[in-house]
Amino acid sequence: MSSCQAELPEQKFYVKAVDQDGNVLVDETIVTLRNGFFELWLPRNRKIALRVQGLNRTAKGLITTFDDSDTCITTFRLQ
């Protein structure tokens, strides 16, 4: 058995995800789970610009949802 614990459990964040065609996939406030992570279900085969805002900071970057894409991303840093 293993578990991961992130630094910010049960915190509110504004999350926006927009695909390469300009379609807004997520545009809402999300609360992290007790383990500090949050989940997004996104459509396959897309390049997605992701922005996470909270605690007066922002993390942003590009993620992908292709067959060879990572399914757990932990590299976004609030700055």
N, CA, C and O atoms as a Maestro MAE file, in Angstrom:
{
 s_m_m2io_version
 :::
 2.0.0
}

f_m_ct {
 s_m_title
 :::
 protein
 m_atom[316] {
  # First column is atom index #
  i_m_mmod_type
  r_m_x_coord
  r_m_y_coord
  r_m_z_coord
  i_m_residue_number
  s_m_chain_name
  s_m_pdb_residue_name
  s_m_pdb_atom_name
  i_m_atomic_number
  :::
  1 25 0.848 -1.181 0.000 1 A "MET " " N  " 7
  2 3 0.000 0.000 0.000 1 A "MET " " CA " 6
  3 2 0.887 1.235 0.000 1 A "MET " " C  " 6
  4 15 1.908 1.282 0.686 1 A "MET " " O  " 8
  5 25 0.494 2.210 -0.760 2 A "SER " " N  " 7
  6 3 1.234 3.473 -0.776 2 A "SER " " CA " 6
  7 2 0.251 4.624 -0.822 2 A "SER " " C  " 6
  8 15 -0.911 4.470 -1.199 2 A "SER " " O  " 8
  9 25 0.741 5.754 -0.435 3 A "SER " " N  " 7
  10 3 -0.108 6.947 -0.504 3 A "SER " " CA " 6
  11 2 0.780 8.156 -0.733 3 A "SER " " C  " 6
  12 15 1.970 8.149 -0.415 3 A "SER " " O  " 8
  13 25 0.182 9.182 -1.285 4 A "CYS " " N  " 7
  14 3 0.890 10.439 -1.516 4 A "CYS " " CA " 6
  15 2 0.157 11.534 -0.768 4 A "CYS " " C  " 6
  16 15 -1.066 11.491 -0.634 4 A "CYS " " O  " 8
  17 25 0.891 12.501 -0.287 5 A "GLN " " N  " 7
  18 3 0.297 13.623 0.417 5 A "GLN " " CA " 6
  19 2 0.872 14.909 -0.158 5 A "GLN " " C  " 6
  20 15 2.085 15.120 -0.127 5 A "GLN " " O  " 8
  21 25 0.011 15.759 -0.676 6 A "ALA " " N  " 7
  22 3 0.432 17.061 -1.189 6 A "ALA " " CA " 6
  23 2 0.381 18.086 -0.050 6 A "ALA " " C  " 6
  24 15 -0.081 17.784 1.051 6 A "ALA " " O  " 8
  25 25 0.859 19.292 -0.332 7 A "GLU " " N  " 7
  26 3 1.011 20.305 0.709 7 A "GLU " " CA " 6
  27 2 -0.264 21.076 1.034 7 A "GLU " " C  " 6
  28 15 -0.332 21.713 2.085 7 A "GLU " " O  " 8
  29 25 -1.278 21.040 0.166 8 A "LEU " " N  " 7
  30 3 -2.423 21.935 0.329 8 A "LEU " " CA " 6
  31 2 -3.758 21.181 0.346 8 A "LEU " " C  " 6
  32 15 -4.539 21.304 -0.597 8 A "LEU " " O  " 8
  33 25 -4.032 20.411 1.392 9 A "PRO " " N  " 7
  34 3 -5.302 19.690 1.458 9 A "PRO " " CA " 6
  35 2 -6.485 20.622 1.704 9 A "PRO " " C  " 6
  36 15 -6.382 21.606 2.437 9 A "PRO " " O  " 8
  37 25 -7.609 20.290 1.073 10 A "GLU " " N  " 7
  38 3 -8.880 20.972 1.271 10 A "GLU " " CA " 6
  39 2 -8.785 22.490 1.086 10 A "GLU " " C  " 6
  40 15 -9.295 23.265 1.894 10 A "GLU " " O  " 8
  41 25 -8.121 22.888 0.005 11 A "GLN " " N  " 7
  42 3 -7.973 24.296 -0.347 11 A "GLN " " CA " 6
  43 2 -8.719 24.570 -1.651 11 A "GLN " " C  " 6
  44 15 -8.793 23.710 -2.528 11 A "GLN " " O  " 8
  45 25 -9.270 25.774 -1.766 12 A "LYS " " N  " 7
  46 3 -9.986 26.162 -2.985 12 A "LYS " " CA " 6
  47 2 -9.027 26.751 -4.009 12 A "LYS " " C  " 6
  48 15 -8.152 27.555 -3.686 12 A "LYS " " O  " 8
  49 25 -9.219 26.324 -5.261 13 A "PHE " " N  " 7
  50 3 -8.446 26.842 -6.372 13 A "PHE " " CA " 6
  51 2 -9.370 27.073 -7.559 13 A "PHE " " C  " 6
  52 15 -10.298 26.299 -7.791 13 A "PHE " " O  " 8
  53 25 -9.115 28.131 -8.303 14 A "TYR " " N  " 7
  54 3 -9.815 28.374 -9.557 14 A "TYR " " CA " 6
  55 2 -9.017 27.672 -10.646 14 A "TYR " " C  " 6
  56 15 -7.811 27.886 -10.771 14 A "TYR " " O  " 8
  57 25 -9.679 26.842 -11.426 15 A "VAL " " N  " 7
  58 3 -9.011 26.052 -12.459 15 A "VAL " " CA " 6
  59 2 -9.660 26.343 -13.810 15 A "VAL " " C  " 6
  60 15 -10.883 26.315 -13.948 15 A "VAL " " O  " 8
  61 25 -8.816 26.624 -14.800 16 A "LYS " " N  " 7
  62 3 -9.310 26.821 -16.159 16 A "LYS " " CA " 6
  63 2 -8.456 25.988 -17.098 16 A "LYS " " C  " 6
  64 15 -7.227 26.045 -17.060 16 A "LYS " " O  " 8
  65 25 -9.130 25.208 -17.948 17 A "ALA " " N  " 7
  66 3 -8.458 24.374 -18.934 17 A "ALA " " CA " 6
  67 2 -9.059 24.671 -20.295 17 A "ALA " " C  " 6
  68 15 -10.275 24.603 -20.474 17 A "ALA " " O  " 8
  69 25 -8.193 25.005 -21.264 18 A "VAL " " N  " 7
  70 3 -8.629 25.356 -22.615 18 A "VAL " " CA " 6
  71 2 -7.822 24.512 -23.594 18 A "VAL " " C  " 6
  72 15 -6.594 24.479 -23.527 18 A "VAL " " O  " 8
  73 25 -8.523 23.823 -24.515 19 A "ASP " " N  " 7
  74 3 -7.802 22.976 -25.465 19 A "ASP " " CA " 6
  75 2 -7.249 23.776 -26.638 19 A "ASP " " C  " 6
  76 15 -7.456 24.985 -26.738 19 A "ASP " " O  " 8
  77 25 -6.539 23.075 -27.525 20 A "GLN " " N  " 7
  78 3 -5.842 23.725 -28.636 20 A "GLN " " CA " 6
  79 2 -6.784 24.407 -29.609 20 A "GLN " " C  " 6
  80 15 -6.352 25.250 -30.396 20 A "GLN " " O  " 8
  81 25 -8.068 24.058 -29.570 21 A "ASP " " N  " 7
  82 3 -9.051 24.687 -30.456 21 A "ASP " " CA " 6
  83 2 -9.797 25.837 -29.782 21 A "ASP " " C  " 6
  84 15 -10.709 26.419 -30.371 21 A "ASP " " O  " 8
  85 25 -9.408 26.165 -28.545 22 A "GLY " " N  " 7
  86 3 -10.061 27.251 -27.827 22 A "GLY " " CA " 6
  87 2 -11.293 26.839 -27.038 22 A "GLY " " C  " 6
  88 15 -11.982 27.691 -26.478 22 A "GLY " " O  " 8
  89 25 -11.579 25.538 -26.986 23 A "ASN " " N  " 7
  90 3 -12.717 25.051 -26.214 23 A "ASN " " CA " 6
  91 2 -12.396 25.081 -24.721 23 A "ASN " " C  " 6
  92 15 -11.379 24.537 -24.290 23 A "ASN " " O  " 8
  93 25 -13.251 25.710 -23.947 24 A "VAL " " N  " 7
  94 3 -13.063 25.740 -22.496 24 A "VAL " " CA " 6
  95 2 -13.586 24.427 -21.922 24 A "VAL " " C  " 6
  96 15 -14.775 24.126 -22.018 24 A "VAL " " O  " 8
  97 25 -12.694 23.658 -21.330 25 A "LEU " " N  " 7
  98 3 -13.040 22.347 -20.793 25 A "LEU " " CA " 6
  99 2 -13.372 22.404 -19.309 25 A "LEU " " C  " 6
  100 15 -14.227 21.660 -18.830 25 A "LEU " " O  " 8
  101 25 -12.702 23.276 -18.593 26 A "VAL " " N  " 7
  102 3 -12.930 23.466 -17.158 26 A "VAL " " CA " 6
  103 2 -12.834 24.958 -16.892 26 A "VAL " " C  " 6
  104 15 -11.936 25.631 -17.399 26 A "VAL " " O  " 8
  105 25 -13.755 25.467 -16.102 27 A "ASP " " N  " 7
  106 3 -13.758 26.881 -15.711 27 A "ASP " " CA " 6
  107 2 -14.530 26.964 -14.400 27 A "ASP " " C  " 6
  108 15 -15.689 27.378 -14.373 27 A "ASP " " O  " 8
  109 25 -13.871 26.564 -13.312 28 A "GLU " " N  " 7
  110 3 -14.575 26.462 -12.038 28 A "GLU " " CA " 6
  111 2 -13.619 26.458 -10.847 28 A "GLU " " C  " 6
  112 15 -12.409 26.285 -10.989 28 A "GLU " " O  " 8
  113 25 -14.198 26.650 -9.693 29 A "THR " " N  " 7
  114 3 -13.447 26.526 -8.443 29 A "THR " " CA " 6
  115 2 -13.483 25.070 -8.013 29 A "THR " " C  " 6
  116 15 -14.539 24.437 -7.999 29 A "THR " " O  " 8
  117 25 -12.324 24.554 -7.666 30 A "ILE " " N  " 7
  118 3 -12.184 23.167 -7.241 30 A "ILE " " CA " 6
  119 2 -11.529 23.156 -5.864 30 A "ILE " " C  " 6
  120 15 -10.628 23.950 -5.593 30 A "ILE " " O  " 8
  121 25 -11.980 22.265 -5.004 31 A "VAL " " N  " 7
  122 3 -11.376 22.101 -3.683 31 A "VAL " " CA " 6
  123 2 -10.500 20.855 -3.725 31 A "VAL " " C  " 6
  124 15 -10.951 19.788 -4.141 31 A "VAL " " O  " 8
  125 25 -9.249 20.990 -3.294 32 A "THR " " N  " 7
  126 3 -8.362 19.829 -3.272 32 A "THR " " CA " 6
  127 2 -8.902 18.795 -2.287 32 A "THR " " C  " 6
  128 15 -9.595 19.126 -1.325 32 A "THR " " O  " 8
  129 25 -8.569 17.558 -2.550 33 A "LEU " " N  " 7
  130 3 -8.992 16.456 -1.688 33 A "LEU " " CA " 6
  131 2 -8.211 16.483 -0.374 33 A "LEU " " C  " 6
  132 15 -7.307 17.300 -0.200 33 A "LEU " " O  " 8
  133 25 -8.558 15.603 0.530 34 A "ARG " " N  " 7
  134 3 -7.862 15.543 1.829 34 A "ARG " " CA " 6
  135 2 -6.376 15.260 1.666 34 A "ARG " " C  " 6
  136 15 -5.575 15.610 2.533 34 A "ARG " " O  " 8
  137 25 -6.001 14.621 0.547 35 A "ASN " " N  " 7
  138 3 -4.586 14.344 0.303 35 A "ASN " " CA " 6
  139 2 -3.867 15.500 -0.401 35 A "ASN " " C  " 6
  140 15 -2.673 15.412 -0.686 35 A "ASN " " O  " 8
  141 25 -4.609 16.595 -0.682 36 A "GLY " " N  " 7
  142 3 -3.999 17.773 -1.278 36 A "GLY " " CA " 6
  143 2 -4.015 17.813 -2.793 36 A "GLY " " C  " 6
  144 15 -3.602 18.814 -3.380 36 A "GLY " " O  " 8
  145 25 -4.475 16.767 -3.441 37 A "PHE " " N  " 7
  146 3 -4.530 16.715 -4.901 37 A "PHE " " CA " 6
  147 2 -5.947 16.984 -5.377 37 A "PHE " " C  " 6
  148 15 -6.889 16.932 -4.587 37 A "PHE " " O  " 8
  149 25 -6.105 17.272 -6.669 38 A "PHE " " N  " 7
  150 3 -7.433 17.315 -7.266 38 A "PHE " " CA " 6
  151 2 -7.382 16.565 -8.591 38 A "PHE " " C  " 6
  152 15 -6.325 16.419 -9.203 38 A "PHE " " O  " 8
  153 25 -8.548 16.093 -9.017 39 A "GLU " " N  " 7
  154 3 -8.634 15.317 -10.248 39 A "GLU " " CA " 6
  155 2 -9.399 16.089 -11.301 39 A "GLU " " C  " 6
  156 15 -10.367 16.787 -10.999 39 A "GLU " " O  " 8
  157 25 -8.956 15.959 -12.533 40 A "LEU " " N  " 7
  158 3 -9.671 16.502 -13.678 40 A "LEU " " CA " 6
  159 2 -9.865 15.380 -14.687 40 A "LEU " " C  " 6
  160 15 -8.926 14.647 -14.999 40 A "LEU " " O  " 8
  161 25 -11.069 15.251 -15.188 41 A "TRP " " N  " 7
  162 3 -11.335 14.314 -16.276 41 A "TRP " " CA " 6
  163 2 -11.397 15.136 -17.547 41 A "TRP " " C  " 6
  164 15 -12.270 15.990 -17.703 41 A "TRP " " O  " 8
  165 25 -10.465 14.875 -18.457 42 A "LEU " " N  " 7
  166 3 -10.329 15.676 -19.670 42 A "LEU " " CA " 6
  167 2 -10.439 14.774 -20.896 42 A "LEU " " C  " 6
  168 15 -10.089 13.595 -20.824 42 A "LEU " " O  " 8
  169 25 -10.919 15.308 -22.021 43 A "PRO " " N  " 7
  170 3 -11.042 14.501 -23.233 43 A "PRO " " CA " 6
  171 2 -9.686 14.054 -23.786 43 A "PRO " " C  " 6
  172 15 -8.666 14.718 -23.603 43 A "PRO " " O  " 8
  173 25 -9.711 12.924 -24.455 44 A "ARG " " N  " 7
  174 3 -8.487 12.357 -25.040 44 A "ARG " " CA " 6
  175 2 -8.003 13.176 -26.242 44 A "ARG " " C  " 6
  176 15 -8.745 13.922 -26.882 44 A "ARG " " O  " 8
  177 25 -6.708 12.984 -26.500 45 A "ASN " " N  " 7
  178 3 -6.069 13.501 -27.718 45 A "ASN " " CA " 6
  179 2 -6.150 15.016 -27.856 45 A "ASN " " C  " 6
  180 15 -6.476 15.544 -28.919 45 A "ASN " " O  " 8
  181 25 -5.848 15.696 -26.766 46 A "ARG " " N  " 7
  182 3 -5.870 17.166 -26.768 46 A "ARG " " CA " 6
  183 2 -4.581 17.713 -26.161 46 A "ARG " " C  " 6
  184 15 -3.932 17.070 -25.336 46 A "ARG " " O  " 8
  185 25 -4.239 18.911 -26.594 47 A "LYS " " N  " 7
  186 3 -3.231 19.734 -25.915 47 A "LYS " " CA " 6
  187 2 -4.039 20.762 -25.148 47 A "LYS " " C  " 6
  188 15 -4.909 21.424 -25.712 47 A "LYS " " O  " 8
  189 25 -3.751 20.895 -23.861 48 A "ILE " " N  " 7
  190 3 -4.599 21.712 -22.989 48 A "ILE " " CA " 6
  191 2 -3.752 22.693 -22.194 48 A "ILE " " C  " 6
  192 15 -2.807 22.306 -21.507 48 A "ILE " " O  " 8
  193 25 -4.107 23.975 -22.300 49 A "ALA " " N  " 7
  194 3 -3.486 25.007 -21.467 49 A "ALA " " CA " 6
  195 2 -4.224 24.998 -20.139 49 A "ALA " " C  " 6
  196 15 -5.438 25.195 -20.094 49 A "ALA " " O  " 8
  197 25 -3.495 24.773 -19.067 50 A "LEU " " N  " 7
  198 3 -4.084 24.670 -17.735 50 A "LEU " " CA " 6
  199 2 -3.581 25.809 -16.857 50 A "LEU " " C  " 6
  200 15 -2.385 26.093 -16.810 50 A "LEU " " O  " 8
  201 25 -4.518 26.458 -16.159 51 A "ARG " " N  " 7
  202 3 -4.175 27.530 -15.222 51 A "ARG " " CA " 6
  203 2 -4.852 27.204 -13.891 51 A "ARG " " C  " 6
  204 15 -6.048 26.916 -13.843 51 A "ARG " " O  " 8
  205 25 -4.076 27.253 -12.822 52 A "VAL " " N  " 7
  206 3 -4.575 27.008 -11.467 52 A "VAL " " CA " 6
  207 2 -4.227 28.233 -10.638 52 A "VAL " " C  " 6
  208 15 -3.062 28.617 -10.544 52 A "VAL " " O  " 8
  209 25 -5.247 28.848 -10.033 53 A "GLN " " N  " 7
  210 3 -5.025 30.055 -9.239 53 A "GLN " " CA " 6
  211 2 -5.564 29.852 -7.824 53 A "GLN " " C  " 6
  212 15 -6.656 29.319 -7.624 53 A "GLN " " O  " 8
  213 25 -4.773 30.290 -6.854 54 A "GLY " " N  " 7
  214 3 -5.193 30.242 -5.472 54 A "GLY " " CA " 6
  215 2 -4.090 30.737 -4.569 54 A "GLY " " C  " 6
  216 15 -2.921 30.762 -4.954 54 A "GLY " " O  " 8
  217 25 -4.466 31.132 -3.361 55 A "LEU " " N  " 7
  218 3 -3.494 31.621 -2.376 55 A "LEU " " CA " 6
  219 2 -2.665 32.767 -2.935 55 A "LEU " " C  " 6
  220 15 -1.485 32.911 -2.612 55 A "LEU " " O  " 8
  221 25 -3.299 33.587 -3.783 56 A "ASN " " N  " 7
  222 3 -2.646 34.733 -4.414 56 A "ASN " " CA " 6
  223 2 -1.473 34.342 -5.304 56 A "ASN " " C  " 6
  224 15 -0.527 35.109 -5.486 56 A "ASN " " O  " 8
  225 25 -1.554 33.134 -5.854 57 A "ARG " " N  " 7
  226 3 -0.505 32.642 -6.745 57 A "ARG " " CA " 6
  227 2 -1.129 31.919 -7.930 57 A "ARG " " C  " 6
  228 15 -2.312 31.580 -7.914 57 A "ARG " " O  " 8
  229 25 -0.318 31.688 -8.957 58 A "THR " " N  " 7
  230 3 -0.804 31.030 -10.163 58 A "THR " " CA " 6
  231 2 0.200 29.990 -10.642 58 A "THR " " C  " 6
  232 15 1.412 30.195 -10.576 58 A "THR " " O  " 8
  233 25 -0.325 28.878 -11.122 59 A "ALA " " N  " 7
  234 3 0.476 27.868 -11.814 59 A "ALA " " CA " 6
  235 2 -0.149 27.695 -13.189 59 A "ALA " " C  " 6
  236 15 -1.372 27.646 -13.317 59 A "ALA " " O  " 8
  237 25 0.680 27.603 -14.208 60 A "LYS " " N  " 7
  238 3 0.132 27.406 -15.542 60 A "LYS " " CA " 6
  239 2 1.105 26.615 -16.388 60 A "LYS " " C  " 6
  240 15 2.314 26.617 -16.157 60 A "LYS " " O  " 8
  241 25 0.542 25.939 -17.374 61 A "GLY " " N  " 7
  242 3 1.373 25.144 -18.259 61 A "GLY " " CA " 6
  243 2 0.523 24.381 -19.245 61 A "GLY " " C  " 6
  244 15 -0.701 24.502 -19.266 61 A "GLY " " O  " 8
  245 25 1.195 23.592 -20.063 62 A "LEU " " N  " 7
  246 3 0.535 22.804 -21.094 62 A "LEU " " CA " 6
  247 2 0.554 21.339 -20.685 62 A "LEU " " C  " 6
  248 15 1.590 20.808 -20.285 62 A "LEU " " O  " 8
  249 25 -0.603 20.693 -20.790 63 A "ILE " " N  " 7
  250 3 -0.671 19.257 -20.563 63 A "ILE " " CA " 6
  251 2 -1.275 18.620 -21.812 63 A "ILE " " C  " 6
  252 15 -1.897 19.301 -22.628 63 A "ILE " " O  " 8
  253 25 -1.086 17.313 -21.951 64 A "THR " " N  " 7
  254 3 -1.638 16.594 -23.095 64 A "THR " " CA " 6
  255 2 -2.401 15.371 -22.608 64 A "THR " " C  " 6
  256 15 -2.175 14.877 -21.503 64 A "THR " " O  " 8
  257 25 -3.314 14.889 -23.459 65 A "THR " " N  " 7
  258 3 -4.111 13.718 -23.095 65 A "THR " " CA " 6
  259 2 -4.050 12.652 -24.194 65 A "THR " " C  " 6
  260 15 -5.067 12.054 -24.547 65 A "THR " " O  " 8
  261 25 -2.865 12.425 -24.722 66 A "PHE " " N  " 7
  262 3 -2.656 11.397 -25.735 66 A "PHE " " CA " 6
  263 2 -2.329 10.061 -25.056 66 A "PHE " " C  " 6
  264 15 -2.099 10.028 -23.847 66 A "PHE " " O  " 8
  265 25 -2.308 8.980 -25.805 67 A "ASP " " N  " 7
  266 3 -2.058 7.658 -25.234 67 A "ASP " " CA " 6
  267 2 -0.765 7.591 -24.431 67 A "ASP " " C  " 6
  268 15 -0.692 6.862 -23.441 67 A "ASP " " O  " 8
  269 25 0.251 8.337 -24.841 68 A "ASP " " N  " 7
  270 3 1.540 8.291 -24.148 68 A "ASP " " CA " 6
  271 2 1.718 9.430 -23.130 68 A "ASP " " C  " 6
  272 15 2.819 9.636 -22.618 68 A "ASP " " O  " 8
  273 25 0.649 10.161 -22.842 69 A "SER " " N  " 7
  274 3 0.727 11.289 -21.892 69 A "SER " " CA " 6
  275 2 0.704 10.791 -20.447 69 A "SER " " C  " 6
  276 15 0.145 9.737 -20.146 69 A "SER " " O  " 8
  277 25 1.318 11.565 -19.571 70 A "ASP " " N  " 7
  278 3 1.255 11.265 -18.142 70 A "ASP " " CA " 6
  279 2 -0.182 11.412 -17.651 70 A "ASP " " C  " 6
  280 15 -0.925 12.273 -18.122 70 A "ASP " " O  " 8
  281 25 -0.561 10.570 -16.708 71 A "THR " " N  " 7
  282 3 -1.910 10.658 -16.154 71 A "THR " " CA " 6
  283 2 -1.916 11.249 -14.748 71 A "THR " " C  " 6
  284 15 -2.978 11.536 -14.195 71 A "THR " " O  " 8
  285 25 -0.752 11.428 -14.183 72 A "CYS " " N  " 7
  286 3 -0.625 12.066 -12.871 72 A "CYS " " CA " 6
  287 2 0.455 13.131 -13.003 72 A "CYS " " C  " 6
  288 15 1.628 12.818 -13.208 72 A "CYS " " O  " 8
  289 25 0.049 14.383 -12.885 73 A "ILE " " N  " 7
  290 3 0.986 15.492 -13.068 73 A "ILE " " CA " 6
  291 2 1.160 16.217 -11.745 73 A "ILE " " C  " 6
  292 15 0.198 16.713 -11.159 73 A "ILE " " O  " 8
  293 25 2.392 16.268 -11.288 74 A "THR " " N  " 7
  294 3 2.679 16.893 -9.987 74 A "THR " " CA " 6
  295 2 3.714 17.995 -10.111 74 A "THR " " C  " 6
  296 15 4.323 18.386 -9.114 74 A "THR " " O  " 8
  297 25 3.923 18.503 -11.316 75 A "THR " " N  " 7
  298 3 5.004 19.467 -11.544 75 A "THR " " CA " 6
  299 2 4.549 20.916 -11.573 75 A "THR " " C  " 6
  300 15 5.387 21.814 -11.665 75 A "THR " " O  " 8
  301 25 3.245 21.174 -11.498 76 A "PHE " " N  " 7
  302 3 2.772 22.554 -11.497 76 A "PHE " " CA " 6
  303 2 3.121 23.193 -10.151 76 A "PHE " " C  " 6
  304 15 2.864 22.618 -9.094 76 A "PHE " " O  " 8
  305 25 3.706 24.380 -10.205 77 A "ARG " " N  " 7
  306 3 4.114 25.091 -8.987 77 A "ARG " " CA " 6
  307 2 3.422 26.435 -8.927 77 A "ARG " " C  " 6
  308 15 3.453 27.201 -9.890 77 A "ARG " " O  " 8
  309 25 2.796 26.723 -7.796 78 A "LEU " " N  " 7
  310 3 2.193 28.041 -7.593 78 A "LEU " " CA " 6
  311 2 3.303 29.059 -7.393 78 A "LEU " " C  " 6
  312 15 4.201 28.869 -6.572 78 A "LEU " " O  " 8
  313 25 3.227 30.148 -8.160 79 A "GLN " " N  " 7
  314 3 4.261 31.189 -8.031 79 A "GLN " " CA " 6
  315 2 3.598 32.535 -7.912 79 A "GLN " " C  " 6
  316 15 4.282 33.552 -7.794 79 A "GLN " " O  " 8
  :::
 }
 m_bond[315] {
  # First column is bond index #
  i_m_from
  i_m_to
  i_m_order
  :::
  1 1 2 1
  2 2 3 1
  3 3 4 2
  4 3 5 1
  5 5 6 1
  6 6 7 1
  7 7 8 2
  8 7 9 1
  9 9 10 1
  10 10 11 1
  11 11 12 2
  12 11 13 1
  13 13 14 1
  14 14 15 1
  15 15 16 2
  16 15 17 1
  17 17 18 1
  18 18 19 1
  19 19 20 2
  20 19 21 1
  21 21 22 1
  22 22 23 1
  23 23 24 2
  24 23 25 1
  25 25 26 1
  26 26 27 1
  27 27 28 2
  28 27 29 1
  29 29 30 1
  30 30 31 1
  31 31 32 2
  32 31 33 1
  33 33 34 1
  34 34 35 1
  35 35 36 2
  36 35 37 1
  37 37 38 1
  38 38 39 1
  39 39 40 2
  40 39 41 1
  41 41 42 1
  42 42 43 1
  43 43 44 2
  44 43 45 1
  45 45 46 1
  46 46 47 1
  47 47 48 2
  48 47 49 1
  49 49 50 1
  50 50 51 1
  51 51 52 2
  52 51 53 1
  53 53 54 1
  54 54 55 1
  55 55 56 2
  56 55 57 1
  57 57 58 1
  58 58 59 1
  59 59 60 2
  60 59 61 1
  61 61 62 1
  62 62 63 1
  63 63 64 2
  64 63 65 1
  65 65 66 1
  66 66 67 1
  67 67 68 2
  68 67 69 1
  69 69 70 1
  70 70 71 1
  71 71 72 2
  72 71 73 1
  73 73 74 1
  74 74 75 1
  75 75 76 2
  76 75 77 1
  77 77 78 1
  78 78 79 1
  79 79 80 2
  80 79 81 1
  81 81 82 1
  82 82 83 1
  83 83 84 2
  84 83 85 1
  85 85 86 1
  86 86 87 1
  87 87 88 2
  88 87 89 1
  89 89 90 1
  90 90 91 1
  91 91 92 2
  92 91 93 1
  93 93 94 1
  94 94 95 1
  95 95 96 2
  96 95 97 1
  97 97 98 1
  98 98 99 1
  99 99 100 2
  100 99 101 1
  101 101 102 1
  102 102 103 1
  103 103 104 2
  104 103 105 1
  105 105 106 1
  106 106 107 1
  107 107 108 2
  108 107 109 1
  109 109 110 1
  110 110 111 1
  111 111 112 2
  112 111 113 1
  113 113 114 1
  114 114 115 1
  115 115 116 2
  116 115 117 1
  117 117 118 1
  118 118 119 1
  119 119 120 2
  120 119 121 1
  121 121 122 1
  122 122 123 1
  123 123 124 2
  124 123 125 1
  125 125 126 1
  126 126 127 1
  127 127 128 2
  128 127 129 1
  129 129 130 1
  130 130 131 1
  131 131 132 2
  132 131 133 1
  133 133 134 1
  134 134 135 1
  135 135 136 2
  136 135 137 1
  137 137 138 1
  138 138 139 1
  139 139 140 2
  140 139 141 1
  141 141 142 1
  142 142 143 1
  143 143 144 2
  144 143 145 1
  145 145 146 1
  146 146 147 1
  147 147 148 2
  148 147 149 1
  149 149 150 1
  150 150 151 1
  151 151 152 2
  152 151 153 1
  153 153 154 1
  154 154 155 1
  155 155 156 2
  156 155 157 1
  157 157 158 1
  158 158 159 1
  159 159 160 2
  160 159 161 1
  161 161 162 1
  162 162 163 1
  163 163 164 2
  164 163 165 1
  165 165 166 1
  166 166 167 1
  167 167 168 2
  168 167 169 1
  169 169 170 1
  170 170 171 1
  171 171 172 2
  172 171 173 1
  173 173 174 1
  174 174 175 1
  175 175 176 2
  176 175 177 1
  177 177 178 1
  178 178 179 1
  179 179 180 2
  180 179 181 1
  181 181 182 1
  182 182 183 1
  183 183 184 2
  184 183 185 1
  185 185 186 1
  186 186 187 1
  187 187 188 2
  188 187 189 1
  189 189 190 1
  190 190 191 1
  191 191 192 2
  192 191 193 1
  193 193 194 1
  194 194 195 1
  195 195 196 2
  196 195 197 1
  197 197 198 1
  198 198 199 1
  199 199 200 2
  200 199 201 1
  201 201 202 1
  202 202 203 1
  203 203 204 2
  204 203 205 1
  205 205 206 1
  206 206 207 1
  207 207 208 2
  208 207 209 1
  209 209 210 1
  210 210 211 1
  211 211 212 2
  212 211 213 1
  213 213 214 1
  214 214 215 1
  215 215 216 2
  216 215 217 1
  217 217 218 1
  218 218 219 1
  219 219 220 2
  220 219 221 1
  221 221 222 1
  222 222 223 1
  223 223 224 2
  224 223 225 1
  225 225 226 1
  226 226 227 1
  227 227 228 2
  228 227 229 1
  229 229 230 1
  230 230 231 1
  231 231 232 2
  232 231 233 1
  233 233 234 1
  234 234 235 1
  235 235 236 2
  236 235 237 1
  237 237 238 1
  238 238 239 1
  239 239 240 2
  240 239 241 1
  241 241 242 1
  242 242 243 1
  243 243 244 2
  244 243 245 1
  245 245 246 1
  246 246 247 1
  247 247 248 2
  248 247 249 1
  249 249 250 1
  250 250 251 1
  251 251 252 2
  252 251 253 1
  253 253 254 1
  254 254 255 1
  255 255 256 2
  256 255 257 1
  257 257 258 1
  258 258 259 1
  259 259 260 2
  260 259 261 1
  261 261 262 1
  262 262 263 1
  263 263 264 2
  264 263 265 1
  265 265 266 1
  266 266 267 1
  267 267 268 2
  268 267 269 1
  269 269 270 1
  270 270 271 1
  271 271 272 2
  272 271 273 1
  273 273 274 1
  274 274 275 1
  275 275 276 2
  276 275 277 1
  277 277 278 1
  278 278 279 1
  279 279 280 2
  280 279 281 1
  281 281 282 1
  282 282 283 1
  283 283 284 2
  284 283 285 1
  285 285 286 1
  286 286 287 1
  287 287 288 2
  288 287 289 1
  289 289 290 1
  290 290 291 1
  291 291 292 2
  292 291 293 1
  293 293 294 1
  294 294 295 1
  295 295 296 2
  296 295 297 1
  297 297 298 1
  298 298 299 1
  299 299 300 2
  300 299 301 1
  301 301 302 1
  302 302 303 1
  303 303 304 2
  304 303 305 1
  305 305 306 1
  306 306 307 1
  307 307 308 2
  308 307 309 1
  309 309 310 1
  310 310 311 1
  311 311 312 2
  312 311 313 1
  313 313 314 1
  314 314 315 1
  315 315 316 2
  :::
 }
}
